[in-house]
Amino acid sequence: MFPLKDTVMGASTFFASALPHDVCGSNGLPLTPNSIKILGRFQILKTITHPRLCQYVDITRGKHERLVVAAEHCEKSLEDLLRERKPVRSG
């Protein structure tokens, strides 16, 4: 298979829902913020590679539960190519 062509880098910003202040779990310890949980789960997405898939590159956690995801993307989607009636093929 041929790798994807015409990919560019992009960044998306997300805000994880914040937990209420002064909330503890059943063990009495503070709960893990949602942004930390997302950050941990995202590491699995970074390992997925295939010549026909755009790749997630990295994720960064900022202040106030803010997450910035860097990923490859194609400027034209499959829907765009079908609308133009161009054949979808590699190379």
PyMOL Python script that loads the backbone (N, CA, C, O; Angstrom):
from pymol import cmd

cmd.read_pdbstr("""\
ATOM      1  N   MET A   1       0.824  -1.183   0.000  1.00  0.00           N
ATOM      2  CA  MET A   1       0.000   0.000   0.000  1.00  0.00           C
ATOM      3  C   MET A   1       0.867   1.244   0.000  1.00  0.00           C
ATOM      4  O   MET A   1       1.944   1.271   0.596  1.00  0.00           O
ATOM      5  N   PHE A   2       0.388   2.256  -0.666  1.00  0.00           N
ATOM      6  CA  PHE A   2       1.089   3.524  -0.701  1.00  0.00           C
ATOM      7  C   PHE A   2       0.657   4.373   0.497  1.00  0.00           C
ATOM      8  O   PHE A   2      -0.506   4.325   0.896  1.00  0.00           O
ATOM      9  N   PRO A   3       1.572   5.144   1.072  1.00  0.00           N
ATOM     10  CA  PRO A   3       1.178   6.004   2.192  1.00  0.00           C
ATOM     11  C   PRO A   3       0.307   7.156   1.719  1.00  0.00           C
ATOM     12  O   PRO A   3       0.260   7.477   0.531  1.00  0.00           O
ATOM     13  N   LEU A   4      -0.380   7.768   2.671  1.00  0.00           N
ATOM     14  CA  LEU A   4      -1.206   8.934   2.350  1.00  0.00           C
ATOM     15  C   LEU A   4      -0.327  10.065   1.855  1.00  0.00           C
ATOM     16  O   LEU A   4       0.809  10.225   2.302  1.00  0.00           O
ATOM     17  N   LYS A   5      -0.856  10.845   0.933  1.00  0.00           N
ATOM     18  CA  LYS A   5      -0.138  12.012   0.427  1.00  0.00           C
ATOM     19  C   LYS A   5      -0.902  13.263   0.831  1.00  0.00           C
ATOM     20  O   LYS A   5      -2.069  13.198   1.219  1.00  0.00           O
ATOM     21  N   ASP A   6      -0.238  14.386   0.735  1.00  0.00           N
ATOM     22  CA  ASP A   6      -0.868  15.680   1.004  1.00  0.00           C
ATOM     23  C   ASP A   6      -1.417  15.806   2.428  1.00  0.00           C
ATOM     24  O   ASP A   6      -2.478  16.393   2.639  1.00  0.00           O
ATOM     25  N   THR A   7      -0.695  15.260   3.393  1.00  0.00           N
ATOM     26  CA  THR A   7      -1.123  15.452   4.777  1.00  0.00           C
ATOM     27  C   THR A   7      -0.426  16.678   5.351  1.00  0.00           C
ATOM     28  O   THR A   7       0.705  16.994   4.982  1.00  0.00           O
ATOM     29  N   VAL A   8      -1.108  17.352   6.244  1.00  0.00           N
ATOM     30  CA  VAL A   8      -0.559  18.518   6.918  1.00  0.00           C
ATOM     31  C   VAL A   8      -0.771  18.335   8.421  1.00  0.00           C
ATOM     32  O   VAL A   8      -1.560  17.497   8.857  1.00  0.00           O
ATOM     33  N   MET A   9      -0.052  19.135   9.195  1.00  0.00           N
ATOM     34  CA  MET A   9      -0.197  19.065  10.647  1.00  0.00           C
ATOM     35  C   MET A   9      -1.255  20.066  11.095  1.00  0.00           C
ATOM     36  O   MET A   9      -1.403  21.143  10.517  1.00  0.00           O
ATOM     37  N   GLY A  10      -1.973  19.690  12.121  1.00  0.00           N
ATOM     38  CA  GLY A  10      -2.977  20.575  12.683  1.00  0.00           C
ATOM     39  C   GLY A  10      -3.051  20.395  14.184  1.00  0.00           C
ATOM     40  O   GLY A  10      -2.521  19.426  14.727  1.00  0.00           O
ATOM     41  N   ALA A  11      -3.696  21.313  14.842  1.00  0.00           N
ATOM     42  CA  ALA A  11      -3.883  21.235  16.292  1.00  0.00           C
ATOM     43  C   ALA A  11      -5.336  21.537  16.626  1.00  0.00           C
ATOM     44  O   ALA A  11      -5.958  22.416  16.030  1.00  0.00           O
ATOM     45  N   SER A  12      -5.857  20.803  17.577  1.00  0.00           N
ATOM     46  CA  SER A  12      -7.220  21.010  18.065  1.00  0.00           C
ATOM     47  C   SER A  12      -7.169  21.218  19.565  1.00  0.00           C
ATOM     48  O   SER A  12      -6.373  20.587  20.260  1.00  0.00           O
ATOM     49  N   THR A  13      -8.013  22.095  20.059  1.00  0.00           N
ATOM     50  CA  THR A  13      -8.065  22.374  21.484  1.00  0.00           C
ATOM     51  C   THR A  13      -9.368  21.833  22.052  1.00  0.00           C
ATOM     52  O   THR A  13     -10.441  22.014  21.477  1.00  0.00           O
ATOM     53  N   PHE A  14      -9.249  21.172  23.185  1.00  0.00           N
ATOM     54  CA  PHE A  14     -10.411  20.625  23.889  1.00  0.00           C
ATOM     55  C   PHE A  14     -10.340  21.030  25.352  1.00  0.00           C
ATOM     56  O   PHE A  14      -9.257  21.259  25.890  1.00  0.00           O
ATOM     57  N   PHE A  15     -11.482  21.116  25.980  1.00  0.00           N
ATOM     58  CA  PHE A  15     -11.539  21.354  27.416  1.00  0.00           C
ATOM     59  C   PHE A  15     -12.243  20.171  28.061  1.00  0.00           C
ATOM     60  O   PHE A  15     -13.398  19.881  27.752  1.00  0.00           O
ATOM     61  N   ALA A  16     -11.540  19.489  28.959  1.00  0.00           N
ATOM     62  CA  ALA A  16     -12.140  18.380  29.701  1.00  0.00           C
ATOM     63  C   ALA A  16     -13.060  18.969  30.764  1.00  0.00           C
ATOM     64  O   ALA A  16     -12.810  20.058  31.280  1.00  0.00           O
ATOM     65  N   SER A  17     -14.113  18.249  31.083  1.00  0.00           N
ATOM     66  CA  SER A  17     -15.012  18.758  32.126  1.00  0.00           C
ATOM     67  C   SER A  17     -14.291  18.741  33.468  1.00  0.00           C
ATOM     68  O   SER A  17     -13.632  17.764  33.826  1.00  0.00           O
ATOM     69  N   ALA A  18     -14.425  19.804  34.175  1.00  0.00           N
ATOM     70  CA  ALA A  18     -13.739  19.943  35.461  1.00  0.00           C
ATOM     71  C   ALA A  18     -14.532  19.244  36.561  1.00  0.00           C
ATOM     72  O   ALA A  18     -15.762  19.193  36.526  1.00  0.00           O
ATOM     73  N   LEU A  19     -13.814  18.717  37.523  1.00  0.00           N
ATOM     74  CA  LEU A  19     -14.447  18.097  38.686  1.00  0.00           C
ATOM     75  C   LEU A  19     -14.782  19.187  39.705  1.00  0.00           C
ATOM     76  O   LEU A  19     -14.108  20.215  39.767  1.00  0.00           O
ATOM     77  N   PRO A  20     -15.816  18.958  40.493  1.00  0.00           N
ATOM     78  CA  PRO A  20     -16.108  19.934  41.554  1.00  0.00           C
ATOM     79  C   PRO A  20     -14.941  19.997  42.545  1.00  0.00           C
ATOM     80  O   PRO A  20     -14.255  18.999  42.767  1.00  0.00           O
ATOM     81  N   HIS A  21     -14.723  21.160  43.130  1.00  0.00           N
ATOM     82  CA  HIS A  21     -13.642  21.319  44.100  1.00  0.00           C
ATOM     83  C   HIS A  21     -13.961  20.560  45.379  1.00  0.00           C
ATOM     84  O   HIS A  21     -15.125  20.347  45.716  1.00  0.00           O
ATOM     85  N   ASP A  22     -12.931  20.162  46.070  1.00  0.00           N
ATOM     86  CA  ASP A  22     -13.058  19.474  47.365  1.00  0.00           C
ATOM     87  C   ASP A  22     -13.827  18.163  47.260  1.00  0.00           C
ATOM     88  O   ASP A  22     -14.567  17.805  48.176  1.00  0.00           O
ATOM     89  N   VAL A  23     -13.661  17.452  46.162  1.00  0.00           N
ATOM     90  CA  VAL A  23     -14.310  16.153  46.008  1.00  0.00           C
ATOM     91  C   VAL A  23     -13.253  15.078  46.161  1.00  0.00           C
ATOM     92  O   VAL A  23     -12.189  15.134  45.544  1.00  0.00           O
ATOM     93  N   CYS A  24     -13.562  14.114  46.982  1.00  0.00           N
ATOM     94  CA  CYS A  24     -12.631  13.010  47.209  1.00  0.00           C
ATOM     95  C   CYS A  24     -13.327  11.697  46.867  1.00  0.00           C
ATOM     96  O   CYS A  24     -14.553  11.590  46.904  1.00  0.00           O
ATOM     97  N   GLY A  25     -12.511  10.707  46.535  1.00  0.00           N
ATOM     98  CA  GLY A  25     -13.043   9.389  46.242  1.00  0.00           C
ATOM     99  C   GLY A  25     -13.413   8.662  47.519  1.00  0.00           C
ATOM    100  O   GLY A  25     -13.291   9.207  48.616  1.00  0.00           O
ATOM    101  N   SER A  26     -13.870   7.414  47.367  1.00  0.00           N
ATOM    102  CA  SER A  26     -14.279   6.626  48.536  1.00  0.00           C
ATOM    103  C   SER A  26     -13.105   6.310  49.459  1.00  0.00           C
ATOM    104  O   SER A  26     -13.298   5.982  50.629  1.00  0.00           O
ATOM    105  N   ASN A  27     -11.875   6.411  48.921  1.00  0.00           N
ATOM    106  CA  ASN A  27     -10.692   6.147  49.746  1.00  0.00           C
ATOM    107  C   ASN A  27     -10.181   7.404  50.447  1.00  0.00           C
ATOM    108  O   ASN A  27      -9.187   7.346  51.171  1.00  0.00           O
ATOM    109  N   GLY A  28     -10.850   8.537  50.241  1.00  0.00           N
ATOM    110  CA  GLY A  28     -10.457   9.775  50.891  1.00  0.00           C
ATOM    111  C   GLY A  28      -9.421  10.580  50.132  1.00  0.00           C
ATOM    112  O   GLY A  28      -9.091  11.693  50.541  1.00  0.00           O
ATOM    113  N   LEU A  29      -8.897  10.047  49.034  1.00  0.00           N
ATOM    114  CA  LEU A  29      -7.900  10.762  48.236  1.00  0.00           C
ATOM    115  C   LEU A  29      -8.583  11.620  47.180  1.00  0.00           C
ATOM    116  O   LEU A  29      -9.691  11.303  46.750  1.00  0.00           O
ATOM    117  N   PRO A  30      -7.933  12.709  46.756  1.00  0.00           N
ATOM    118  CA  PRO A  30      -8.523  13.548  45.701  1.00  0.00           C
ATOM    119  C   PRO A  30      -8.697  12.750  44.397  1.00  0.00           C
ATOM    120  O   PRO A  30      -7.903  11.861  44.090  1.00  0.00           O
ATOM    121  N   LEU A  31      -9.743  13.085  43.643  1.00  0.00           N
ATOM    122  CA  LEU A  31     -10.002  12.410  42.367  1.00  0.00           C
ATOM    123  C   LEU A  31      -9.018  12.887  41.307  1.00  0.00           C
ATOM    124  O   LEU A  31      -8.547  14.024  41.345  1.00  0.00           O
ATOM    125  N   THR A  32      -8.713  12.002  40.361  1.00  0.00           N
ATOM    126  CA  THR A  32      -7.829  12.344  39.252  1.00  0.00           C
ATOM    127  C   THR A  32      -8.585  13.248  38.279  1.00  0.00           C
ATOM    128  O   THR A  32      -9.693  12.909  37.864  1.00  0.00           O
ATOM    129  N   PRO A  33      -8.004  14.394  37.906  1.00  0.00           N
ATOM    130  CA  PRO A  33      -8.685  15.287  36.953  1.00  0.00           C
ATOM    131  C   PRO A  33      -8.941  14.583  35.614  1.00  0.00           C
ATOM    132  O   PRO A  33      -8.156  13.737  35.187  1.00  0.00           O
ATOM    133  N   ASN A  34     -10.045  14.945  34.965  1.00  0.00           N
ATOM    134  CA  ASN A  34     -10.413  14.320  33.695  1.00  0.00           C
ATOM    135  C   ASN A  34      -9.347  14.526  32.625  1.00  0.00           C
ATOM    136  O   ASN A  34      -9.131  13.639  31.799  1.00  0.00           O
ATOM    137  N   SER A  35      -8.675  15.676  32.621  1.00  0.00           N
ATOM    138  CA  SER A  35      -7.647  15.908  31.611  1.00  0.00           C
ATOM    139  C   SER A  35      -6.479  14.926  31.771  1.00  0.00           C
ATOM    140  O   SER A  35      -5.867  14.533  30.778  1.00  0.00           O
ATOM    141  N   ILE A  36      -6.169  14.536  32.987  1.00  0.00           N
ATOM    142  CA  ILE A  36      -5.103  13.557  33.222  1.00  0.00           C
ATOM    143  C   ILE A  36      -5.530  12.184  32.722  1.00  0.00           C
ATOM    144  O   ILE A  36      -4.722  11.456  32.145  1.00  0.00           O
ATOM    145  N   LYS A  37      -6.803  11.821  32.939  1.00  0.00           N
ATOM    146  CA  LYS A  37      -7.310  10.536  32.436  1.00  0.00           C
ATOM    147  C   LYS A  37      -7.244  10.499  30.912  1.00  0.00           C
ATOM    148  O   LYS A  37      -6.823   9.498  30.332  1.00  0.00           O
ATOM    149  N   ILE A  38      -7.660  11.590  30.261  1.00  0.00           N
ATOM    150  CA  ILE A  38      -7.632  11.668  28.796  1.00  0.00           C
ATOM    151  C   ILE A  38      -6.198  11.574  28.295  1.00  0.00           C
ATOM    152  O   ILE A  38      -5.920  10.873  27.321  1.00  0.00           O
ATOM    153  N   LEU A  39      -5.291  12.277  28.956  1.00  0.00           N
ATOM    154  CA  LEU A  39      -3.879  12.265  28.585  1.00  0.00           C
ATOM    155  C   LEU A  39      -3.328  10.837  28.605  1.00  0.00           C
ATOM    156  O   LEU A  39      -2.600  10.440  27.695  1.00  0.00           O
ATOM    157  N   GLY A  40      -3.668  10.080  29.622  1.00  0.00           N
ATOM    158  CA  GLY A  40      -3.215   8.697  29.729  1.00  0.00           C
ATOM    159  C   GLY A  40      -3.793   7.806  28.641  1.00  0.00           C
ATOM    160  O   GLY A  40      -3.077   6.992  28.059  1.00  0.00           O
ATOM    161  N   ARG A  41      -5.072   7.953  28.363  1.00  0.00           N
ATOM    162  CA  ARG A  41      -5.724   7.122  27.337  1.00  0.00           C
ATOM    163  C   ARG A  41      -5.247   7.480  25.931  1.00  0.00           C
ATOM    164  O   ARG A  41      -5.224   6.629  25.041  1.00  0.00           O
ATOM    165  N   PHE A  42      -4.872   8.729  25.738  1.00  0.00           N
ATOM    166  CA  PHE A  42      -4.410   9.186  24.433  1.00  0.00           C
ATOM    167  C   PHE A  42      -3.128   8.473  24.004  1.00  0.00           C
ATOM    168  O   PHE A  42      -2.880   8.316  22.809  1.00  0.00           O
ATOM    169  N   GLN A  43      -2.325   8.048  24.954  1.00  0.00           N
ATOM    170  CA  GLN A  43      -1.052   7.395  24.632  1.00  0.00           C
ATOM    171  C   GLN A  43      -1.264   6.161  23.752  1.00  0.00           C
ATOM    172  O   GLN A  43      -0.401   5.827  22.940  1.00  0.00           O
ATOM    173  N   ILE A  44      -2.391   5.491  23.906  1.00  0.00           N
ATOM    174  CA  ILE A  44      -2.705   4.330  23.060  1.00  0.00           C
ATOM    175  C   ILE A  44      -2.938   4.776  21.623  1.00  0.00           C
ATOM    176  O   ILE A  44      -2.489   4.110  20.690  1.00  0.00           O
ATOM    177  N   LEU A  45      -3.634   5.895  21.432  1.00  0.00           N
ATOM    178  CA  LEU A  45      -3.890   6.390  20.075  1.00  0.00           C
ATOM    179  C   LEU A  45      -2.599   6.740  19.342  1.00  0.00           C
ATOM    180  O   LEU A  45      -2.514   6.586  18.123  1.00  0.00           O
ATOM    181  N   LYS A  46      -1.597   7.207  20.078  1.00  0.00           N
ATOM    182  CA  LYS A  46      -0.328   7.560  19.441  1.00  0.00           C
ATOM    183  C   LYS A  46       0.390   6.340  18.873  1.00  0.00           C
ATOM    184  O   LYS A  46       1.232   6.480  17.986  1.00  0.00           O
ATOM    185  N   THR A  47       0.071   5.148  19.370  1.00  0.00           N
ATOM    186  CA  THR A  47       0.761   3.938  18.912  1.00  0.00           C
ATOM    187  C   THR A  47       0.146   3.354  17.643  1.00  0.00           C
ATOM    188  O   THR A  47       0.753   2.489  17.012  1.00  0.00           O
ATOM    189  N   ILE A  48      -1.039   3.807  17.260  1.00  0.00           N
ATOM    190  CA  ILE A  48      -1.712   3.265  16.071  1.00  0.00           C
ATOM    191  C   ILE A  48      -1.082   3.870  14.826  1.00  0.00           C
ATOM    192  O   ILE A  48      -1.123   5.083  14.623  1.00  0.00           O
ATOM    193  N   THR A  49      -0.501   3.017  14.000  1.00  0.00           N
ATOM    194  CA  THR A  49       0.111   3.478  12.751  1.00  0.00           C
ATOM    195  C   THR A  49      -0.349   2.591  11.600  1.00  0.00           C
ATOM    196  O   THR A  49      -0.511   1.380  11.751  1.00  0.00           O
ATOM    197  N   HIS A  50      -0.550   3.210  10.473  1.00  0.00           N
ATOM    198  CA  HIS A  50      -0.925   2.507   9.248  1.00  0.00           C
ATOM    199  C   HIS A  50      -0.678   3.477   8.099  1.00  0.00           C
ATOM    200  O   HIS A  50      -0.900   4.679   8.251  1.00  0.00           O
ATOM    201  N   PRO A  51      -0.223   2.974   6.949  1.00  0.00           N
ATOM    202  CA  PRO A  51       0.045   3.888   5.827  1.00  0.00           C
ATOM    203  C   PRO A  51      -1.185   4.652   5.346  1.00  0.00           C
ATOM    204  O   PRO A  51      -1.049   5.701   4.717  1.00  0.00           O
ATOM    205  N   ARG A  52      -2.381   4.144   5.630  1.00  0.00           N
ATOM    206  CA  ARG A  52      -3.617   4.777   5.161  1.00  0.00           C
ATOM    207  C   ARG A  52      -4.325   5.605   6.221  1.00  0.00           C
ATOM    208  O   ARG A  52      -5.436   6.083   5.988  1.00  0.00           O
ATOM    209  N   LEU A  53      -3.707   5.784   7.375  1.00  0.00           N
ATOM    210  CA  LEU A  53      -4.323   6.563   8.445  1.00  0.00           C
ATOM    211  C   LEU A  53      -3.484   7.777   8.786  1.00  0.00           C
ATOM    212  O   LEU A  53      -2.254   7.709   8.789  1.00  0.00           O
ATOM    213  N   CYS A  54      -4.140   8.878   9.070  1.00  0.00           N
ATOM    214  CA  CYS A  54      -3.433  10.027   9.621  1.00  0.00           C
ATOM    215  C   CYS A  54      -3.060   9.683  11.062  1.00  0.00           C
ATOM    216  O   CYS A  54      -3.752   8.911  11.725  1.00  0.00           O
ATOM    217  N   GLN A  55      -1.973  10.255  11.530  1.00  0.00           N
ATOM    218  CA  GLN A  55      -1.441   9.882  12.832  1.00  0.00           C
ATOM    219  C   GLN A  55      -1.653  10.974  13.870  1.00  0.00           C
ATOM    220  O   GLN A  55      -1.488  12.162  13.592  1.00  0.00           O
ATOM    221  N   TYR A  56      -2.022  10.545  15.069  1.00  0.00           N
ATOM    222  CA  TYR A  56      -2.005  11.457  16.220  1.00  0.00           C
ATOM    223  C   TYR A  56      -0.553  11.602  16.632  1.00  0.00           C
ATOM    224  O   TYR A  56       0.137  10.600  16.819  1.00  0.00           O
ATOM    225  N   VAL A  57      -0.080  12.817  16.776  1.00  0.00           N
ATOM    226  CA  VAL A  57       1.334  13.065  17.042  1.00  0.00           C
ATOM    227  C   VAL A  57       1.594  13.274  18.525  1.00  0.00           C
ATOM    228  O   VAL A  57       2.474  12.630  19.097  1.00  0.00           O
ATOM    229  N   ASP A  58       0.838  14.164  19.153  1.00  0.00           N
ATOM    230  CA  ASP A  58       1.092  14.453  20.562  1.00  0.00           C
ATOM    231  C   ASP A  58      -0.115  15.124  21.194  1.00  0.00           C
ATOM    232  O   ASP A  58      -1.018  15.596  20.503  1.00  0.00           O
ATOM    233  N   ILE A  59      -0.113  15.158  22.508  1.00  0.00           N
ATOM    234  CA  ILE A  59      -1.146  15.858  23.271  1.00  0.00           C
ATOM    235  C   ILE A  59      -0.442  16.607  24.394  1.00  0.00           C
ATOM    236  O   ILE A  59       0.519  16.116  24.985  1.00  0.00           O
ATOM    237  N   THR A  60      -0.938  17.796  24.673  1.00  0.00           N
ATOM    238  CA  THR A  60      -0.369  18.621  25.734  1.00  0.00           C
ATOM    239  C   THR A  60      -1.489  19.091  26.640  1.00  0.00           C
ATOM    240  O   THR A  60      -2.572  19.451  26.179  1.00  0.00           O
ATOM    241  N   ARG A  61      -1.216  19.082  27.925  1.00  0.00           N
ATOM    242  CA  ARG A  61      -2.202  19.539  28.908  1.00  0.00           C
ATOM    243  C   ARG A  61      -1.823  20.940  29.350  1.00  0.00           C
ATOM    244  O   ARG A  61      -0.679  21.200  29.723  1.00  0.00           O
ATOM    245  N   GLY A  62      -2.789  21.835  29.305  1.00  0.00           N
ATOM    246  CA  GLY A  62      -2.564  23.206  29.749  1.00  0.00           C
ATOM    247  C   GLY A  62      -3.330  23.503  31.024  1.00  0.00           C
ATOM    248  O   GLY A  62      -3.757  22.591  31.732  1.00  0.00           O
ATOM    249  N   LYS A  63      -3.497  24.755  31.304  1.00  0.00           N
ATOM    250  CA  LYS A  63      -4.234  25.165  32.504  1.00  0.00           C
ATOM    251  C   LYS A  63      -5.730  24.989  32.309  1.00  0.00           C
ATOM    252  O   LYS A  63      -6.231  25.000  31.184  1.00  0.00           O
ATOM    253  N   HIS A  64      -6.424  24.829  33.405  1.00  0.00           N
ATOM    254  CA  HIS A  64      -7.891  24.775  33.421  1.00  0.00           C
ATOM    255  C   HIS A  64      -8.450  23.642  32.562  1.00  0.00           C
ATOM    256  O   HIS A  64      -9.421  23.836  31.831  1.00  0.00           O
ATOM    257  N   GLU A  65      -7.833  22.450  32.650  1.00  0.00           N
ATOM    258  CA  GLU A  65      -8.320  21.243  31.950  1.00  0.00           C
ATOM    259  C   GLU A  65      -8.254  21.365  30.425  1.00  0.00           C
ATOM    260  O   GLU A  65      -8.990  20.676  29.719  1.00  0.00           O
ATOM    261  N   ARG A  66      -7.389  22.226  29.918  1.00  0.00           N
ATOM    262  CA  ARG A  66      -7.251  22.419  28.474  1.00  0.00           C
ATOM    263  C   ARG A  66      -6.305  21.369  27.902  1.00  0.00           C
ATOM    264  O   ARG A  66      -5.244  21.102  28.466  1.00  0.00           O
ATOM    265  N   LEU A  67      -6.701  20.774  26.773  1.00  0.00           N
ATOM    266  CA  LEU A  67      -5.878  19.800  26.065  1.00  0.00           C
ATOM    267  C   LEU A  67      -5.688  20.262  24.629  1.00  0.00           C
ATOM    268  O   LEU A  67      -6.639  20.696  23.979  1.00  0.00           O
ATOM    269  N   VAL A  68      -4.460  20.170  24.137  1.00  0.00           N
ATOM    270  CA  VAL A  68      -4.161  20.501  22.743  1.00  0.00           C
ATOM    271  C   VAL A  68      -3.636  19.234  22.082  1.00  0.00           C
ATOM    272  O   VAL A  68      -2.642  18.658  22.523  1.00  0.00           O
ATOM    273  N   VAL A  69      -4.316  18.806  21.016  1.00  0.00           N
ATOM    274  CA  VAL A  69      -3.953  17.587  20.293  1.00  0.00           C
ATOM    275  C   VAL A  69      -3.348  17.972  18.952  1.00  0.00           C
ATOM    276  O   VAL A  69      -3.953  18.708  18.173  1.00  0.00           O
ATOM    277  N   ALA A  70      -2.138  17.462  18.689  1.00  0.00           N
ATOM    278  CA  ALA A  70      -1.483  17.672  17.392  1.00  0.00           C
ATOM    279  C   ALA A  70      -1.641  16.394  16.574  1.00  0.00           C
ATOM    280  O   ALA A  70      -1.348  15.299  17.054  1.00  0.00           O
ATOM    281  N   ALA A  71      -2.103  16.544  15.344  1.00  0.00           N
ATOM    282  CA  ALA A  71      -2.343  15.383  14.491  1.00  0.00           C
ATOM    283  C   ALA A  71      -2.201  15.751  13.025  1.00  0.00           C
ATOM    284  O   ALA A  71      -2.335  16.911  12.634  1.00  0.00           O
ATOM    285  N   GLU A  72      -1.923  14.726  12.225  1.00  0.00           N
ATOM    286  CA  GLU A  72      -1.928  14.904  10.776  1.00  0.00           C
ATOM    287  C   GLU A  72      -3.383  14.971  10.310  1.00  0.00           C
ATOM    288  O   GLU A  72      -4.272  14.414  10.955  1.00  0.00           O
ATOM    289  N   HIS A  73      -3.616  15.639   9.216  1.00  0.00           N
ATOM    290  CA  HIS A  73      -4.931  15.566   8.589  1.00  0.00           C
ATOM    291  C   HIS A  73      -4.787  15.839   7.094  1.00  0.00           C
ATOM    292  O   HIS A  73      -3.822  16.455   6.642  1.00  0.00           O
ATOM    293  N   CYS A  74      -5.761  15.369   6.355  1.00  0.00           N
ATOM    294  CA  CYS A  74      -5.794  15.586   4.905  1.00  0.00           C
ATOM    295  C   CYS A  74      -6.743  16.743   4.623  1.00  0.00           C
ATOM    296  O   CYS A  74      -7.790  16.881   5.256  1.00  0.00           O
ATOM    297  N   GLU A  75      -6.356  17.560   3.669  1.00  0.00           N
ATOM    298  CA  GLU A  75      -7.202  18.707   3.354  1.00  0.00           C
ATOM    299  C   GLU A  75      -8.503  18.285   2.686  1.00  0.00           C
ATOM    300  O   GLU A  75      -9.527  18.950   2.848  1.00  0.00           O
ATOM    301  N   LYS A  76      -8.472  17.182   1.935  1.00  0.00           N
ATOM    302  CA  LYS A  76      -9.684  16.688   1.284  1.00  0.00           C
ATOM    303  C   LYS A  76     -10.102  15.394   1.957  1.00  0.00           C
ATOM    304  O   LYS A  76      -9.278  14.520   2.227  1.00  0.00           O
ATOM    305  N   SER A  77     -11.382  15.288   2.219  1.00  0.00           N
ATOM    306  CA  SER A  77     -11.923  14.074   2.823  1.00  0.00           C
ATOM    307  C   SER A  77     -12.398  13.121   1.730  1.00  0.00           C
ATOM    308  O   SER A  77     -12.460  13.484   0.556  1.00  0.00           O
ATOM    309  N   LEU A  78     -12.727  11.915   2.130  1.00  0.00           N
ATOM    310  CA  LEU A  78     -13.288  10.948   1.190  1.00  0.00           C
ATOM    311  C   LEU A  78     -14.579  11.500   0.601  1.00  0.00           C
ATOM    312  O   LEU A  78     -14.857  11.312  -0.584  1.00  0.00           O
ATOM    313  N   GLU A  79     -15.362  12.177   1.425  1.00  0.00           N
ATOM    314  CA  GLU A  79     -16.604  12.777   0.948  1.00  0.00           C
ATOM    315  C   GLU A  79     -16.329  13.801  -0.151  1.00  0.00           C
ATOM    316  O   GLU A  79     -17.059  13.852  -1.142  1.00  0.00           O
ATOM    317  N   ASP A  80     -15.291  14.614   0.009  1.00  0.00           N
ATOM    318  CA  ASP A  80     -14.934  15.605  -1.017  1.00  0.00           C
ATOM    319  C   ASP A  80     -14.573  14.919  -2.329  1.00  0.00           C
ATOM    320  O   ASP A  80     -15.013  15.347  -3.396  1.00  0.00           O
ATOM    321  N   LEU A  81     -13.778  13.863  -2.254  1.00  0.00           N
ATOM    322  CA  LEU A  81     -13.374  13.145  -3.465  1.00  0.00           C
ATOM    323  C   LEU A  81     -14.564  12.499  -4.155  1.00  0.00           C
ATOM    324  O   LEU A  81     -14.645  12.504  -5.384  1.00  0.00           O
ATOM    325  N   LEU A  82     -15.481  11.946  -3.383  1.00  0.00           N
ATOM    326  CA  LEU A  82     -16.674  11.335  -3.977  1.00  0.00           C
ATOM    327  C   LEU A  82     -17.568  12.404  -4.605  1.00  0.00           C
ATOM    328  O   LEU A  82     -18.179  12.168  -5.648  1.00  0.00           O
ATOM    329  N   ARG A  83     -17.647  13.560  -3.985  1.00  0.00           N
ATOM    330  CA  ARG A  83     -18.464  14.653  -4.529  1.00  0.00           C
ATOM    331  C   ARG A  83     -17.896  15.124  -5.869  1.00  0.00           C
ATOM    332  O   ARG A  83     -18.647  15.481  -6.777  1.00  0.00           O
ATOM    333  N   GLU A  84     -16.557  15.122  -5.987  1.00  0.00           N
ATOM    334  CA  GLU A  84     -15.905  15.529  -7.225  1.00  0.00           C
ATOM    335  C   GLU A  84     -15.907  14.408  -8.261  1.00  0.00           C
ATOM    336  O   GLU A  84     -15.491  14.598  -9.404  1.00  0.00           O
ATOM    337  N   ARG A  85     -16.380  13.246  -7.843  1.00  0.00           N
ATOM    338  CA  ARG A  85     -16.443  12.056  -8.697  1.00  0.00           C
ATOM    339  C   ARG A  85     -15.072  11.635  -9.212  1.00  0.00           C
ATOM    340  O   ARG A  85     -14.937  11.114 -10.319  1.00  0.00           O
ATOM    341  N   LYS A  86     -14.066  11.872  -8.388  1.00  0.00           N
ATOM    342  CA  LYS A  86     -12.718  11.418  -8.746  1.00  0.00           C
ATOM    343  C   LYS A  86     -12.512  10.028  -8.165  1.00  0.00           C
ATOM    344  O   LYS A  86     -12.981   9.734  -7.066  1.00  0.00           O
ATOM    345  N   PRO A  87     -11.812   9.177  -8.900  1.00  0.00           N
ATOM    346  CA  PRO A  87     -11.566   7.839  -8.351  1.00  0.00           C
ATOM    347  C   PRO A  87     -10.663   7.924  -7.109  1.00  0.00           C
ATOM    348  O   PRO A  87      -9.701   8.691  -7.071  1.00  0.00           O
ATOM    349  N   VAL A  88     -10.997   7.127  -6.115  1.00  0.00           N
ATOM    350  CA  VAL A  88     -10.211   7.072  -4.890  1.00  0.00           C
ATOM    351  C   VAL A  88      -9.243   5.913  -5.022  1.00  0.00           C
ATOM    352  O   VAL A  88      -9.627   4.745  -4.975  1.00  0.00           O
ATOM    353  N   ARG A  89      -7.972   6.267  -5.188  1.00  0.00           N
ATOM    354  CA  ARG A  89      -6.957   5.233  -5.335  1.00  0.00           C
ATOM    355  C   ARG A  89      -5.648   5.752  -4.783  1.00  0.00           C
ATOM    356  O   ARG A  89      -5.479   6.950  -4.555  1.00  0.00           O
ATOM    357  N   SER A  90      -4.743   4.848  -4.576  1.00  0.00           N
ATOM    358  CA  SER A  90      -3.439   5.234  -4.022  1.00  0.00           C
ATOM    359  C   SER A  90      -2.481   5.522  -5.159  1.00  0.00           C
ATOM    360  O   SER A  90      -2.549   4.930  -6.236  1.00  0.00           O
ATOM    361  N   GLY A  91      -1.588   6.454  -4.876  1.00  0.00           N
ATOM    362  CA  GLY A  91      -0.508   6.781  -5.806  1.00  0.00           C
ATOM    363  C   GLY A  91      -1.002   7.383  -7.035  1.00  0.00           C
ATOM    364  O   GLY A  91      -0.214   7.715  -7.920  1.00  0.00           O
TER     365      GLY A  91
END
""", "prot")
cmd.dss("prot")
cmd.show_as("cartoon", "prot")
cmd.util.cbc("prot")
cmd.orient("prot")
